[in-house]
Amino acid sequence: MKRHLKEVMRRSVIVAPHRPSLIPASKATLSLAVPLILVASAGRLDWAMYAAFGAFCAV
């Protein structure tokens, strides 16, 4: 029983994502962060929704 529980926990709990899934996630994060940073630096936070929508469509 103890061995079975250990095996279930080992297979069901993942501490960090594997390397291949980290690359697309970081690309999506950067593609969203850059337009939002530009909109915030321009002082036009009312355009943030449109920038975020455009960034998600670009992904």
PyMOL commands that place a pseudoatom at each C-alpha (Angstrom):
pseudoatom trace, name=CA, resn=MET, resi=1, chain=A, elem=C, hetatm=0, pos=[0.000, 0.000, 0.000]
pseudoatom trace, name=CA, resn=LYS, resi=2, chain=A, elem=C, hetatm=0, pos=[2.792, 2.402, 0.891]
pseudoatom trace, name=CA, resn=ARG, resi=3, chain=A, elem=C, hetatm=0, pos=[4.597, 1.695, -2.368]
pseudoatom trace, name=CA, resn=HIS, resi=4, chain=A, elem=C, hetatm=0, pos=[1.392, 2.243, -4.344]
pseudoatom trace, name=CA, resn=LEU, resi=5, chain=A, elem=C, hetatm=0, pos=[0.746, 5.577, -2.632]
pseudoatom trace, name=CA, resn=LYS, resi=6, chain=A, elem=C, hetatm=0, pos=[4.311, 6.669, -3.294]
pseudoatom trace, name=CA, resn=GLU, resi=7, chain=A, elem=C, hetatm=0, pos=[3.961, 5.772, -6.983]
pseudoatom trace, name=CA, resn=VAL, resi=8, chain=A, elem=C, hetatm=0, pos=[0.654, 7.651, -7.284]
pseudoatom trace, name=CA, resn=MET, resi=9, chain=A, elem=C, hetatm=0, pos=[2.144, 10.761, -5.687]
pseudoatom trace, name=CA, resn=ARG, resi=10, chain=A, elem=C, hetatm=0, pos=[5.222, 10.566, -7.903]
pseudoatom trace, name=CA, resn=ARG, resi=11, chain=A, elem=C, hetatm=0, pos=[3.135, 10.425, -11.070]
pseudoatom trace, name=CA, resn=SER, resi=12, chain=A, elem=C, hetatm=0, pos=[0.468, 12.963, -10.099]
pseudoatom trace, name=CA, resn=VAL, resi=13, chain=A, elem=C, hetatm=0, pos=[2.515, 15.774, -8.544]
pseudoatom trace, name=CA, resn=ILE, resi=14, chain=A, elem=C, hetatm=0, pos=[4.737, 17.696, -10.933]
pseudoatom trace, name=CA, resn=VAL, resi=15, chain=A, elem=C, hetatm=0, pos=[7.003, 20.308, -9.414]
pseudoatom trace, name=CA, resn=ALA, resi=16, chain=A, elem=C, hetatm=0, pos=[8.019, 22.121, -12.602]
pseudoatom trace, name=CA, resn=PRO, resi=17, chain=A, elem=C, hetatm=0, pos=[7.020, 21.933, -16.259]
pseudoatom trace, name=CA, resn=HIS, resi=18, chain=A, elem=C, hetatm=0, pos=[9.210, 20.073, -18.683]
pseudoatom trace, name=CA, resn=ARG, resi=19, chain=A, elem=C, hetatm=0, pos=[11.514, 22.129, -20.874]
pseudoatom trace, name=CA, resn=PRO, resi=20, chain=A, elem=C, hetatm=0, pos=[9.474, 21.829, -24.132]
pseudoatom trace, name=CA, resn=SER, resi=21, chain=A, elem=C, hetatm=0, pos=[6.368, 23.306, -22.515]
pseudoatom trace, name=CA, resn=LEU, resi=22, chain=A, elem=C, hetatm=0, pos=[8.344, 26.140, -20.957]
pseudoatom trace, name=CA, resn=ILE, resi=23, chain=A, elem=C, hetatm=0, pos=[9.422, 27.614, -24.305]
pseudoatom trace, name=CA, resn=PRO, resi=24, chain=A, elem=C, hetatm=0, pos=[5.902, 28.254, -25.724]
pseudoatom trace, name=CA, resn=ALA, resi=25, chain=A, elem=C, hetatm=0, pos=[4.740, 29.546, -22.354]
pseudoatom trace, name=CA, resn=SER, resi=26, chain=A, elem=C, hetatm=0, pos=[7.573, 32.068, -22.220]
pseudoatom trace, name=CA, resn=LYS, resi=27, chain=A, elem=C, hetatm=0, pos=[6.857, 33.170, -25.803]
pseudoatom trace, name=CA, resn=ALA, resi=28, chain=A, elem=C, hetatm=0, pos=[3.198, 33.747, -24.939]
pseudoatom trace, name=CA, resn=THR, resi=29, chain=A, elem=C, hetatm=0, pos=[4.197, 35.677, -21.815]
pseudoatom trace, name=CA, resn=LEU, resi=30, chain=A, elem=C, hetatm=0, pos=[6.571, 37.935, -23.742]
pseudoatom trace, name=CA, resn=SER, resi=31, chain=A, elem=C, hetatm=0, pos=[4.074, 38.522, -26.535]
pseudoatom trace, name=CA, resn=LEU, resi=32, chain=A, elem=C, hetatm=0, pos=[1.564, 39.716, -23.953]
pseudoatom trace, name=CA, resn=ALA, resi=33, chain=A, elem=C, hetatm=0, pos=[3.977, 41.642, -21.739]
pseudoatom trace, name=CA, resn=VAL, resi=34, chain=A, elem=C, hetatm=0, pos=[5.595, 43.793, -24.441]
pseudoatom trace, name=CA, resn=PRO, resi=35, chain=A, elem=C, hetatm=0, pos=[2.391, 45.496, -25.691]
pseudoatom trace, name=CA, resn=LEU, resi=36, chain=A, elem=C, hetatm=0, pos=[1.128, 45.994, -22.151]
pseudoatom trace, name=CA, resn=ILE, resi=37, chain=A, elem=C, hetatm=0, pos=[4.425, 47.564, -21.064]
pseudoatom trace, name=CA, resn=LEU, resi=38, chain=A, elem=C, hetatm=0, pos=[4.373, 49.870, -24.094]
pseudoatom trace, name=CA, resn=VAL, resi=39, chain=A, elem=C, hetatm=0, pos=[0.774, 50.909, -23.423]
pseudoatom trace, name=CA, resn=ALA, resi=40, chain=A, elem=C, hetatm=0, pos=[1.551, 51.518, -19.737]
pseudoatom trace, name=CA, resn=SER, resi=41, chain=A, elem=C, hetatm=0, pos=[4.673, 53.544, -20.546]
pseudoatom trace, name=CA, resn=ALA, resi=42, chain=A, elem=C, hetatm=0, pos=[2.676, 55.669, -22.968]
pseudoatom trace, name=CA, resn=GLY, resi=43, chain=A, elem=C, hetatm=0, pos=[0.176, 56.375, -20.206]
pseudoatom trace, name=CA, resn=ARG, resi=44, chain=A, elem=C, hetatm=0, pos=[-2.763, 54.938, -22.128]
pseudoatom trace, name=CA, resn=LEU, resi=45, chain=A, elem=C, hetatm=0, pos=[-3.996, 52.166, -19.850]
pseudoatom trace, name=CA, resn=ASP, resi=46, chain=A, elem=C, hetatm=0, pos=[-7.431, 52.504, -21.421]
pseudoatom trace, name=CA, resn=TRP, resi=47, chain=A, elem=C, hetatm=0, pos=[-5.945, 50.728, -24.464]
pseudoatom trace, name=CA, resn=ALA, resi=48, chain=A, elem=C, hetatm=0, pos=[-4.621, 47.798, -22.398]
pseudoatom trace, name=CA, resn=MET, resi=49, chain=A, elem=C, hetatm=0, pos=[-7.622, 45.595, -23.178]
pseudoatom trace, name=CA, resn=TYR, resi=50, chain=A, elem=C, hetatm=0, pos=[-7.095, 46.035, -26.919]
pseudoatom trace, name=CA, resn=ALA, resi=51, chain=A, elem=C, hetatm=0, pos=[-3.350, 45.416, -26.624]
pseudoatom trace, name=CA, resn=ALA, resi=52, chain=A, elem=C, hetatm=0, pos=[-3.941, 42.230, -24.635]
pseudoatom trace, name=CA, resn=PHE, resi=53, chain=A, elem=C, hetatm=0, pos=[-6.545, 40.985, -27.122]
pseudoatom trace, name=CA, resn=GLY, resi=54, chain=A, elem=C, hetatm=0, pos=[-4.223, 41.672, -30.044]
pseudoatom trace, name=CA, resn=ALA, resi=55, chain=A, elem=C, hetatm=0, pos=[-1.363, 39.886, -28.307]
pseudoatom trace, name=CA, resn=PHE, resi=56, chain=A, elem=C, hetatm=0, pos=[-3.495, 36.807, -27.639]
pseudoatom trace, name=CA, resn=CYS, resi=57, chain=A, elem=C, hetatm=0, pos=[-4.632, 36.763, -31.255]
pseudoatom trace, name=CA, resn=ALA, resi=58, chain=A, elem=C, hetatm=0, pos=[-1.003, 36.982, -32.383]
pseudoatom trace, name=CA, resn=VAL, resi=59, chain=A, elem=C, hetatm=0, pos=[-0.127, 33.906, -30.351]
for i in range(1, 59): cmd.bond("trace and resi %d" % i, "trace and resi %d" % (i + 1))
show_as sticks, trace
zoom trace
